[in-house]
Amino acid sequence: MIKEELLEVLACPKCRQSVRLSKDNLYIVCDGCGLLYEIKDDIPVMLIDSAIPSENTEKL
């Protein structure tokens, strides 16, 4: 589980906006540019090339 303190300092590497945790705790979500960053072994993979584009991040 990602701690709230970590989410407060993380930013999207593409658009530099703040990010949030998805409802299922599997992704870091950027509502600004619509990218999802996978969380593997409790470590967010914040690489633009590995991000998953999402059309509607509001559902996550």
VMD Tcl script that builds the backbone (N, CA, C; Angstrom):
set m [mol new atoms 180]
animate dup $m
set s [atomselect $m all]
$s set {name element resname resid chain x y z} {
  {N N MET 1 A 0.835 -1.187 0.000}
  {CA C MET 1 A 0.000 0.000 0.000}
  {C C MET 1 A 0.878 1.249 0.000}
  {N N ILE 2 A 0.529 2.185 -0.845}
  {CA C ILE 2 A 1.267 3.438 -0.938}
  {C C ILE 2 A 0.787 4.379 0.169}
  {N N LYS 3 A 1.731 4.956 0.882}
  {CA C LYS 3 A 1.383 5.861 1.968}
  {C C LYS 3 A 0.969 7.229 1.433}
  {N N GLU 4 A 0.083 7.882 2.173}
  {CA C GLU 4 A -0.419 9.200 1.791}
  {C C GLU 4 A 0.713 10.219 1.700}
  {N N GLU 5 A 1.720 10.102 2.551}
  {CA C GLU 5 A 2.849 11.026 2.531}
  {C C GLU 5 A 3.605 10.945 1.214}
  {N N LEU 6 A 3.720 9.743 0.659}
  {CA C LEU 6 A 4.408 9.575 -0.619}
  {C C LEU 6 A 3.588 10.200 -1.741}
  {N N LEU 7 A 2.287 9.991 -1.729}
  {CA C LEU 7 A 1.429 10.569 -2.768}
  {C C LEU 7 A 1.498 12.094 -2.776}
  {N N GLU 8 A 1.687 12.681 -1.612}
  {CA C GLU 8 A 1.751 14.139 -1.522}
  {C C GLU 8 A 2.974 14.716 -2.221}
  {N N VAL 9 A 4.062 13.963 -2.301}
  {CA C VAL 9 A 5.279 14.472 -2.934}
  {C C VAL 9 A 5.451 13.990 -4.368}
  {N N LEU 10 A 4.687 12.991 -4.795}
  {CA C LEU 10 A 4.787 12.501 -6.167}
  {C C LEU 10 A 4.092 13.442 -7.133}
  {N N ALA 11 A 4.636 13.518 -8.337}
  {CA C ALA 11 A 4.025 14.283 -9.418}
  {C C ALA 11 A 4.192 13.488 -10.702}
  {N N CYS 12 A 3.300 13.706 -11.626}
  {CA C CYS 12 A 3.372 13.040 -12.920}
  {C C CYS 12 A 4.647 13.499 -13.630}
  {N N PRO 13 A 5.463 12.561 -14.108}
  {CA C PRO 13 A 6.693 12.963 -14.788}
  {C C PRO 13 A 6.441 13.615 -16.149}
  {N N LYS 14 A 5.261 13.423 -16.707}
  {CA C LYS 14 A 4.961 14.012 -18.019}
  {C C LYS 14 A 4.440 15.441 -17.902}
  {N N CYS 15 A 3.409 15.660 -17.071}
  {CA C CYS 15 A 2.779 16.980 -17.008}
  {C C CYS 15 A 3.041 17.715 -15.694}
  {N N ARG 16 A 3.685 17.053 -14.747}
  {CA C ARG 16 A 4.069 17.640 -13.451}
  {C C ARG 16 A 2.897 17.957 -12.523}
  {N N GLN 17 A 1.717 17.422 -12.818}
  {CA C GLN 17 A 0.575 17.636 -11.931}
  {C C GLN 17 A 0.586 16.596 -10.814}
  {N N SER 18 A -0.169 16.863 -9.770}
  {CA C SER 18 A -0.250 15.911 -8.665}
  {C C SER 18 A -0.971 14.647 -9.125}
  {N N VAL 19 A -0.736 13.570 -8.411}
  {CA C VAL 19 A -1.305 12.266 -8.747}
  {C C VAL 19 A -2.077 11.732 -7.554}
  {N N ARG 20 A -2.831 10.687 -7.807}
  {CA C ARG 20 A -3.605 10.047 -6.742}
  {C C ARG 20 A -3.555 8.541 -6.951}
  {N N LEU 21 A -3.996 7.831 -5.941}
  {CA C LEU 21 A -4.053 6.376 -5.981}
  {C C LEU 21 A -5.384 5.942 -6.569}
  {N N SER 22 A -5.374 4.914 -7.427}
  {CA C SER 22 A -6.622 4.400 -7.987}
  {C C SER 22 A -7.427 3.716 -6.886}
  {N N LYS 23 A -8.717 3.555 -7.126}
  {CA C LYS 23 A -9.602 2.955 -6.124}
  {C C LYS 23 A -9.209 1.523 -5.785}
  {N N ASP 24 A -8.642 0.802 -6.762}
  {CA C ASP 24 A -8.239 -0.588 -6.524}
  {C C ASP 24 A -6.798 -0.704 -6.017}
  {N N ASN 25 A -6.132 0.439 -5.804}
  {CA C ASN 25 A -4.751 0.504 -5.287}
  {C C ASN 25 A -3.729 -0.158 -6.201}
  {N N LEU 26 A -4.015 -0.258 -7.486}
  {CA C LEU 26 A -3.092 -0.885 -8.430}
  {C C LEU 26 A -2.310 0.123 -9.256}
  {N N TYR 27 A -2.773 1.372 -9.289}
  {CA C TYR 27 A -2.157 2.382 -10.147}
  {C C TYR 27 A -2.045 3.726 -9.441}
  {N N ILE 28 A -1.066 4.499 -9.870}
  {CA C ILE 28 A -0.989 5.913 -9.576}
  {C C ILE 28 A -1.646 6.589 -10.772}
  {N N VAL 29 A -2.606 7.464 -10.537}
  {CA C VAL 29 A -3.405 8.067 -11.594}
  {C C VAL 29 A -3.082 9.550 -11.721}
  {N N CYS 30 A -2.847 9.984 -12.958}
  {CA C CYS 30 A -2.707 11.407 -13.240}
  {C C CYS 30 A -3.951 11.849 -13.997}
  {N N ASP 31 A -4.783 12.653 -13.358}
  {CA C ASP 31 A -5.984 13.158 -14.009}
  {C C ASP 31 A -5.651 14.242 -15.030}
  {N N GLY 32 A -4.483 14.845 -14.909}
  {CA C GLY 32 A -4.090 15.911 -15.826}
  {C C GLY 32 A -3.867 15.422 -17.247}
  {N N CYS 33 A -3.050 14.400 -17.405}
  {CA C CYS 33 A -2.760 13.902 -18.752}
  {C C CYS 33 A -3.360 12.519 -19.013}
  {N N GLY 34 A -4.011 11.942 -18.015}
  {CA C GLY 34 A -4.707 10.674 -18.218}
  {C C GLY 34 A -3.815 9.448 -18.270}
  {N N LEU 35 A -2.684 9.494 -17.597}
  {CA C LEU 35 A -1.792 8.337 -17.575}
  {C C LEU 35 A -1.941 7.564 -16.272}
  {N N LEU 36 A -1.768 6.248 -16.379}
  {CA C LEU 36 A -1.777 5.363 -15.213}
  {C C LEU 36 A -0.384 4.792 -15.049}
  {N N TYR 37 A 0.123 4.850 -13.849}
  {CA C TYR 37 A 1.441 4.300 -13.534}
  {C C TYR 37 A 1.233 3.101 -12.619}
  {N N GLU 38 A 1.713 1.948 -13.068}
  {CA C GLU 38 A 1.508 0.707 -12.329}
  {C C GLU 38 A 2.307 0.700 -11.032}
  {N N ILE 39 A 1.755 0.027 -10.036}
  {CA C ILE 39 A 2.450 -0.173 -8.763}
  {C C ILE 39 A 2.862 -1.637 -8.700}
  {N N LYS 40 A 4.168 -1.883 -8.625}
  {CA C LYS 40 A 4.692 -3.245 -8.553}
  {C C LYS 40 A 5.419 -3.436 -7.228}
  {N N ASP 41 A 5.008 -4.417 -6.475}
  {CA C ASP 41 A 5.619 -4.711 -5.171}
  {C C ASP 41 A 5.672 -3.466 -4.286}
  {N N ASP 42 A 4.555 -2.720 -4.249}
  {CA C ASP 42 A 4.412 -1.504 -3.443}
  {C C ASP 42 A 5.330 -0.361 -3.896}
  {N N ILE 43 A 5.845 -0.434 -5.126}
  {CA C ILE 43 A 6.698 0.624 -5.663}
  {C C ILE 43 A 6.058 1.166 -6.938}
  {N N PRO 44 A 5.733 2.454 -6.974}
  {CA C PRO 44 A 5.153 3.012 -8.198}
  {C C PRO 44 A 6.212 3.128 -9.302}
  {N N VAL 45 A 5.860 2.654 -10.487}
  {CA C VAL 45 A 6.751 2.738 -11.644}
  {C C VAL 45 A 6.363 4.009 -12.398}
  {N N MET 46 A 7.058 5.085 -12.109}
  {CA C MET 46 A 6.707 6.403 -12.647}
  {C C MET 46 A 7.530 6.733 -13.890}
  {N N LEU 47 A 7.481 5.845 -14.873}
  {CA C LEU 47 A 8.177 6.042 -16.136}
  {C C LEU 47 A 7.150 6.326 -17.230}
  {N N ILE 48 A 7.351 7.390 -17.977}
  {CA C ILE 48 A 6.393 7.757 -19.015}
  {C C ILE 48 A 6.245 6.640 -20.038}
  {N N ASP 49 A 7.340 6.002 -20.419}
  {CA C ASP 49 A 7.295 4.936 -21.420}
  {C C ASP 49 A 6.530 3.707 -20.939}
  {N N SER 50 A 6.423 3.520 -19.640}
  {CA C SER 50 A 5.703 2.370 -19.076}
  {C C SER 50 A 4.274 2.704 -18.682}
  {N N ALA 51 A 3.893 3.968 -18.784}
  {CA C ALA 51 A 2.553 4.403 -18.371}
  {C C ALA 51 A 1.487 3.878 -19.331}
  {N N ILE 52 A 0.296 3.723 -18.787}
  {CA C ILE 52 A -0.842 3.236 -19.557}
  {C C ILE 52 A -1.783 4.416 -19.794}
  {N N PRO 53 A -2.036 4.754 -21.074}
  {CA C PRO 53 A -2.977 5.850 -21.332}
  {C C PRO 53 A -4.407 5.444 -20.982}
  {N N SER 54 A -5.150 6.361 -20.432}
  {CA C SER 54 A -6.542 6.096 -20.077}
  {C C SER 54 A -7.399 7.272 -20.522}
  {N N GLU 55 A -8.497 6.978 -21.180}
  {CA C GLU 55 A -9.388 8.018 -21.663}
  {C C GLU 55 A -10.206 8.634 -20.530}
  {N N ASN 56 A -10.559 7.810 -19.544}
  {CA C ASN 56 A -11.417 8.298 -18.472}
  {C C ASN 56 A -10.846 7.863 -17.127}
  {N N THR 57 A -10.100 8.744 -16.486}
  {CA C THR 57 A -9.494 8.400 -15.201}
  {C C THR 57 A -10.457 8.594 -14.041}
  {N N GLU 58 A -11.604 9.213 -14.280}
  {CA C GLU 58 A -12.562 9.467 -13.198}
  {C C GLU 58 A -13.105 8.165 -12.592}
  {N N LYS 59 A -13.166 7.099 -13.378}
  {CA C LYS 59 A -13.698 5.825 -12.898}
  {C C LYS 59 A -12.681 5.074 -12.047}
  {N N LEU 60 A -11.430 5.485 -12.115}
  {CA C LEU 60 A -10.362 4.772 -11.409}
  {C C LEU 60 A -10.137 5.307 -10.020}
}
mol reanalyze $m
mol bondsrecalc $m
mol representation Tube
mol addrep $m
